[in-house]
Amino acid sequence: MLSIEPNARVTFGVAYEDDHLLVLEKPGRLVSTPGVGHEHDTLLNGLFATHGERLQNLGHRRDFGMLQRLDRDTSGLIMVALSVEAYETMRRVFVERQVAKFYWAICLKAPRDPEGVIRRPLREAVTQGKYTGTKKAVLDPSGKPALTAFRTLDDGPLGALLEARPVTGRFHQVRVHLASVGAAILGDKVYGPTAVRDASHRVALHAHRLRFTHPIDGRDMDLRSRFPRDLVPVLRRVSLRRPDLPVSKGGLIADDAHEV
């Protein structure tokens, strides 16, 4: 990325902002950063329309302060640094896996166990067939270590609502791991069976919570997002309850959840 064109037509929500950090609410079906076919209509273009002066020199033009990315279809919270101090600290914190990230996923069905840990290595590959030339993740014993904790929030005959916490940050990790235990996410045309591909207008995945230590003042931060409006009809079609907010401490995924 050499330069970013501001685009005020790209809109997003703000979950939190101070002099050092900004946490955004990315809508579904919005690309996070510019690339082929999306040079001017991404979240970062919209962010430059509101915060460009503070971001243009951050990250040595690597990411302009954007500490996370979400897939185009995935909605939810994304953290952005607004100062050099916050950027340098949070880059290290993410590498050290000290940021807890939680997702809601509407799935075809629940895994056999109500909660657990999926520990299956992943590698990136190039797809063949209809989506030839696009990148995807595949399970591979010789791939990079990948770990996702999960728990079932609601389960019914038409689907299940899961909370997932990826401990590692591999490409498409949550989508591949949940599909590997029979809980393919509705709307996932890449990793889901035929039964899920048209069950949602987008991948029914939302990054709803970030938990971390503030890089400047050391506060315990616990930021949360509400269930996205565009997925409420999907949840209703499969007769599942909207998850309660805020989540109580007793509702967190246990650190000692067993592996599946």
C-alpha positions in Angstrom: 0.0 0.0 0.0 1.6 3.3 -1.1 -1.3 5.7 -0.7 -4.9 5.5 0.4 -7.6 7.6 -1.2 -10.1 8.9 1.3 -13.7 7.9 0.7 -16.4 9.5 2.9 -19.1 7.3 1.3 -17.7 4.3 3.2 -19.3 4.3 6.6 -18.7 2.4 9.8 -19.6 2.5 13.5 -17.3 3.5 16.3 -17.3 1.3 19.4 -14.5 3.1 21.2 -12.1 6.0 20.6 -9.4 7.9 22.6 -6.2 9.6 21.6 -4.4 6.3 21.1 -6.9 3.7 20.0 -9.9 3.4 17.8 -12.2 0.3 17.6 -14.5 0.2 14.6 -17.6 -1.7 13.8 -17.1 -3.0 10.3 -20.3 -3.9 8.4 -20.5 -7.2 6.6 -19.6 -7.3 2.9 -17.1 -4.5 3.2 -13.4 -5.2 2.3 -11.0 -4.2 5.1 -8.1 -2.8 3.0 -7.5 -1.9 -0.7 -6.6 -4.6 -3.2 -7.3 -5.7 -6.7 -10.9 -4.7 -7.6 -11.3 -2.7 -4.4 -8.9 0.2 -4.5 -11.3 2.9 -3.3 -14.2 1.3 -1.5 -12.7 -0.3 1.6 -12.9 0.2 5.3 -9.5 1.8 5.2 -10.6 4.3 2.6 -13.5 5.3 4.8 -11.1 5.5 7.8 -8.8 7.9 5.9 -11.7 10.2 5.3 -12.1 10.6 9.1 -8.7 10.0 10.5 -6.3 10.2 7.6 -3.9 12.8 9.0 -3.2 10.6 12.1 -2.9 7.3 10.1 -0.9 8.3 7.0 2.5 7.9 8.7 1.6 5.0 11.0 2.9 1.5 10.4 5.6 2.6 7.9 3.0 2.3 5.2 2.5 -1.3 6.0 -1.0 -1.1 7.4 -1.6 2.5 8.4 -2.3 1.7 12.0 -4.9 -1.0 11.2 -4.0 -3.8 13.7 -6.6 -6.3 12.4 -8.5 -7.3 9.3 -11.7 -9.1 8.9 -12.9 -11.1 5.8 -15.2 -9.1 3.5 -18.3 -11.0 4.7 -17.4 -10.9 8.4 -18.7 -8.0 10.4 -17.6 -6.7 13.8 -14.9 -5.1 15.8 -11.5 -4.0 14.3 -8.8 -2.2 16.3 -6.8 0.7 14.9 -3.9 2.5 16.5 -3.9 6.3 16.4 -0.5 7.0 17.9 3.0 5.6 17.4 3.1 4.4 21.1 -0.1 2.5 20.8 0.8 1.0 17.4 4.1 -0.4 18.5 2.8 -1.8 21.7 -0.4 -3.4 20.2 1.5 -4.9 17.3 3.6 -6.8 19.9 0.6 -7.6 22.0 -1.2 -9.2 19.0 1.9 -11.2 18.1 2.1 -12.4 21.6 -1.6 -13.4 21.5 -2.6 -11.2 24.4 -5.8 -9.9 22.8 -8.8 -12.1 23.3 -11.1 -12.1 20.3 -14.7 -13.5 20.3 -17.0 -14.3 17.4 -20.6 -15.2 17.0 -21.3 -17.8 14.3 -24.6 -19.1 13.0 -23.9 -22.7 12.0 -25.5 -25.6 10.3 -25.5 -27.6 13.5 -23.6 -27.7 16.9 -20.5 -29.7 17.4 -20.9 -33.0 19.3 -19.5 -31.4 22.5 -21.1 -28.2 23.8 -17.7 -26.6 24.3 -14.1 -27.4 23.5 -10.9 -26.6 21.7 -10.2 -27.3 18.0 -6.4 -27.7 17.5 -5.8 -28.5 13.8 -2.9 -27.0 11.8 -3.7 -24.9 8.7 -2.0 -23.9 5.6 -2.9 -21.5 2.8 -3.7 -22.8 -0.7 -5.0 -21.5 -4.0 -8.5 -22.8 -4.9 -9.5 -24.8 -8.0 -12.8 -24.9 -9.8 -15.4 -22.1 -9.5 -13.2 -19.9 -7.3 -9.9 -20.7 -9.0 -7.1 -18.3 -8.1 -8.5 -17.2 -4.8 -6.8 -18.0 -1.5 -8.3 -20.5 1.0 -7.1 -22.3 4.1 -6.9 -26.1 4.3 -6.3 -28.5 7.2 -2.8 -29.9 7.0 -0.9 -31.8 9.7 2.3 -30.0 8.5 0.7 -26.6 8.4 1.0 -23.8 11.0 -0.5 -24.5 14.5 -4.0 -23.2 14.8 -6.3 -23.3 17.9 -9.9 -22.2 18.3 -12.0 -22.5 21.5 -15.8 -22.7 21.1 -19.0 -23.1 23.0 -22.6 -23.6 21.9 -24.9 -20.7 22.9 -28.1 -22.1 21.4 -29.0 -25.3 19.5 -32.0 -26.3 17.6 -33.2 -28.6 14.7 -32.4 -26.0 12.1 -29.1 -24.7 13.3 -26.9 -23.6 16.1 -25.4 -20.4 17.5 -21.7 -20.7 18.6 -19.2 -18.4 20.2 -15.7 -18.9 18.9 -12.4 -17.6 20.3 -9.4 -18.0 17.9 -6.2 -18.1 19.9 -4.0 -18.1 16.8 -4.9 -15.8 13.9 -4.6 -18.0 10.8 -6.3 -17.1 7.5 -10.0 -18.1 7.6 -9.3 -20.0 10.9 -12.7 -19.8 12.5 -14.6 -20.8 9.3 -12.3 -23.8 8.6 -12.1 -25.0 12.2 -15.9 -24.9 12.8 -16.6 -26.6 9.4 -14.1 -29.4 10.4 -16.3 -30.3 13.4 -19.5 -30.3 11.4 -20.5 -26.8 12.4 -20.1 -25.0 9.0 -21.1 -21.4 9.1 -24.3 -20.4 7.2 -23.6 -18.6 4.0 -20.0 -19.9 3.7 -19.7 -20.8 0.0 -16.0 -21.8 0.3 -15.9 -24.1 3.3 -19.6 -25.1 3.8 -21.6 -27.9 2.2 -24.4 -27.2 -0.2 -26.9 -27.0 2.7 -25.3 -23.8 4.1 -24.2 -21.9 1.0 -27.5 -20.1 0.4 -28.8 -20.1 4.0 -27.5 -16.6 4.5 -26.8 -13.6 2.3 -23.2 -13.5 3.7 -21.0 -15.6 6.0 -22.9 -15.5 9.3 -19.9 -14.5 11.4 -19.5 -11.5 13.6 -16.5 -10.4 15.7 -18.4 -9.2 18.8 -15.8 -8.8 21.5 -12.2 -7.7 22.1 -10.5 -8.0 25.5 -7.1 -6.5 26.1 -4.9 -4.2 28.2 -4.8 -0.6 27.1 -1.3 0.1 25.7 -0.9 3.5 27.3 -2.7 3.6 30.7 -2.9 -0.2 31.5 -6.7 -0.3 31.8 -8.5 -3.6 31.3 -10.5 -3.1 28.2 -13.5 -5.2 27.3 -15.3 -3.9 24.2 -18.4 -5.5 22.8 -20.7 -5.2 19.8 -24.4 -5.9 19.5 -25.6 -8.7 17.3 -25.6 -7.3 13.7 -29.0 -6.3 12.3 -28.6 -8.0 9.0 -28.1 -11.4 10.6 -31.1 -11.2 12.8 -33.5 -12.5 10.1 -31.0 -15.4 9.5 -31.1 -16.2 13.2 -34.9 -16.2 13.2 -35.1 -18.4 10.2 -33.3 -21.1 12.1 -35.3 -20.5 15.3 -32.4 -19.4 17.5 -32.3 -16.9 20.3 -30.4 -13.7 19.9 -27.4 -13.8 22.3 -27.8 -11.9 25.5 -25.7 -8.8 26.1 -23.6 -8.2 28.0 -22.1 -11.6 28.5 -21.6 -12.5 32.1 -18.2 -13.7 33.4 -19.7 -17.1 33.8 -20.4 -17.1 30.0 -16.8 -16.9 28.8 -15.2 -19.8 27.1 -13.3 -21.6 29.7 -9.5 -21.6 29.5 -9.5 -25.3 30.3 -12.0 -26.3 27.7 -11.1 -29.8 26.3 -9.8 -30.5 22.8 -12.1 -31.9 20.1 
